[in-house]
Every structure is written in C-alpha cells, then in structure tokens.
Amino acid sequence: MLTKKQLELLEFIHARLQRDGVPPSFDEMKDQLDLRSKSGIHRLITALEERGFIRRLPHRARAIEIVKLPDAMETGGFVPRVIEGDKVDPPATAMPVEATNATDVPFVGRIAAGVPIEALEQGPSNVAVPGMMLEKGGNHYALEVKGDSMIEAGINDGDIVVIREQKTAENGDIVVALVDGHEATLKRLRRKNGMIALEAANPAYETRVFPDDQVRVQGRLVGLIRSY
C-alpha cells in the first residue's frame, strides 16, 4: 500500500518517462508534489524502492528502473524503462557490466562532496568503466567521493564518479570545481551576473558563491559506479 504522496510521485515519474524518455528533476518532483524541500523527495524515492516499485541501478548515474506499478496504474503493454540522467534515449533495461565493453580510465584520487578539501589526492591505479558512460571524443577520469553533500543527486560517500575532462559546463551540470586554485569539490554549477554558485544536493549544506575568476571547471559528471 502506497501513501498518497508516494503514488503521486510514482505516477509523475512514470508519466514523464513515457512522454519524454527522461525523468523529472528533483526540483520538478518537489514542485509537482508541493513539498518545501528536496529531502522529502529523497525519502519518497527511498520508500518506493523499499516497497519494490522502483530500483536504483548501481552502475548508472542517477538511474532508476521502474519495477512494477500499482494495480490502479497498470495498463496493457507496460514495459519498465530506465531513467538515466538527462540522456534522451535511455535503454529499456539495465545491461550487466560485463556486456558494456568496459574501458580503463585513470583513477586520480578522492574529491569532496561536502566541505572542499585540498586539491585531489593522487591515486595510482585505473578503474574499469562501462563504455556506455563514456562520451566520444573526450578524456575521462574517475574519483572517489568523500562526503554526503550530493546525496539527493544520487551520489553517496564512497561512490566512484566518472568525469569527462572539460573546462566549461552548462548551468545545472554537476562538475569538478577547483576553487582558488587549491580546493577541489563536486557540486552543481550555476552562473549568474559574473558569479558562480556551487550548489549541494543536501539541505544540510549551504550554496557557496564565488566570483567567476575564482572557480575553474575541471570536468563534468557523466557516470557513477557503486559497490555494495
């Protein structure tokens, strides 16, 4: 049995996926359900997962698979789809890592998803990354996340994030940002009036705002790997 809010969220995710092939953002979910904060959405998604209606996939960035629908929502021919970030045409089912033509990318250390830490702690090894996470024509690297400031974006302490190396980013992208040349952090980037805001995805952390020339983008999040 689902609560009214849980059912409303499941219906909203399902309808958006069927219409656009991509999920609503946490902000859109919050507005749709008229909630005050995204932490409420995080709790609802966790509840839906615990009840077996959705499943968050361990080898995709922010990926959710709809496992089943309540009887009241069932329609003929319903096929579960994968919700994966902002990609336009997500695959219908999850693929095992062994079938994704894994590629080794450099593991360059740890990065803070919380209070920024001193630059990147260098790591000596590589990480095998499913080919579907990598974008053509770009260099990629991997980082271990330390901290919990991005949990509402599906990024937990200990996760491995896959980053496409680049110096620019669009508003709303989750990026590796270097602040004042020595503080590296993983945050969502927003630009406005010559300033850059680095937003957390956890209400316990404040947004930090800097002049544009104090922040350098070092890469954009394209994938996530989680071990259980």
Beta strands, then each sheet from edge to edge (+ up, - down):
strand 1: 54-56
strand 2: 63-66
strand 3: 82-84
strand 4: 103-112
strand 5: 117-118
strand 6: 126-129
strand 7: 140-146
strand 8: 160-164
strand 9: 174-179
strand 10: 183-192
strand 11: 195-199
strand 12: 208-211
strand 13: 215-225
sheet 1: 1+ 2- 3+
sheet 2: 5+ 10- 9+ 13- 8+ 7- 4- 6+
sheet 3: 5+ 10- 11+ 12-
end
